[in-house]
Every structure is written in structure tokens, then in C-alpha cells.
Amino acid sequence: MHRALLVVDPIDPTKQFVKEAGEIVDAVGAELLLLHVTSESEYNETQKALNDLNTSEGGSYGVSQAEAGAKQLAEEVGRDVFGANGPSFESVGRVGDTSSQVLKVAEDRECDHIFIAGRKRSPSGKAIFGDTAQRVILNSNVPVTVTTYED
């Protein structure tokens, strides 16, 4: 492993996984990228709310601001989980479909391992709603480590 991509969210059930994955990456001396993806629906909701507020000021909220916010969130999760003595990492933020963005960042940044947490769902729930971790596993050209958590 030379460069690993670790998908992060600010929710407590995934923080232990982030910590453990970071320790593994650090132990083998690999580079660590922390990625947070803001979904298109989250982006659209925020864009509408902020643009409504900024109408009188003429400002607007765009993809670059959303990606900067996602990057900042990844940075905050890393600092919160790893503290001052943890592994070094680079934060990345993207907007869009999570599985597509994970795969794109992994390819663009030449990551050779992906770590991702997925929600526990019934087989029918996966069939109806899809599963991000499953799509990453099926479409990745590199090893993927997955953990699951309950909603």
C-alpha cells in the first residue's frame, strides 16, 4: 500500500473505523487521503438556502465553495479522530454521487486501497436504495476495506 483513500463522515459510528484505518495506513508508511463527499441533494439544499439569503447582496454559492466545505469537514474529522499524534493526512472534498466521486478520486490520485464505511441494510433495502460501499467494491480496481454500522 502506497496511498490509501479513506472516506469520512462526521458521524460517531464511523469514527472508530477512521481511527483504525488510519493506524493501518500509518503502520505501513503509506500516504493517507481523507475524502468527504457532499451529496448533490445536500449541495442543492444549501445552494438554495444561501442564494435566497444572498439575493439582496448578489452573492452565490457554487460547487467550489461546497467542495471547500467538504474538504474542511474531512480535515476536522481527521483532527478529531487522530489528534496531534496521529498519522499525517491530506483532506479532499467533492460534490456529487458518493460512489462515483470515491472511484474518481481514487483513480485521479492513484490510490491503491480504499477504506469506506457502509450502513447495515437488509438485502431488500440495498436493492431499493442501493449501497454506496457495494458500488465502490464492484467498480473499484483496487482493494476495498469495508465496515458496516447501524443507522
Protein Blocks (a to p, Z undefined) as FASTA:
>chain_A
ZZdcddddfbfklmmmmmmmmmmmmmnopacdddddddfklmmmmmmmmmmmmmmnopac
dfklmmmmmmmmmmmmmmmmnommlccddddddedjfklmmmmmmmmnopabdcdddddd
dfklmmmnopfklmmmmmpcbdcddddddZZ
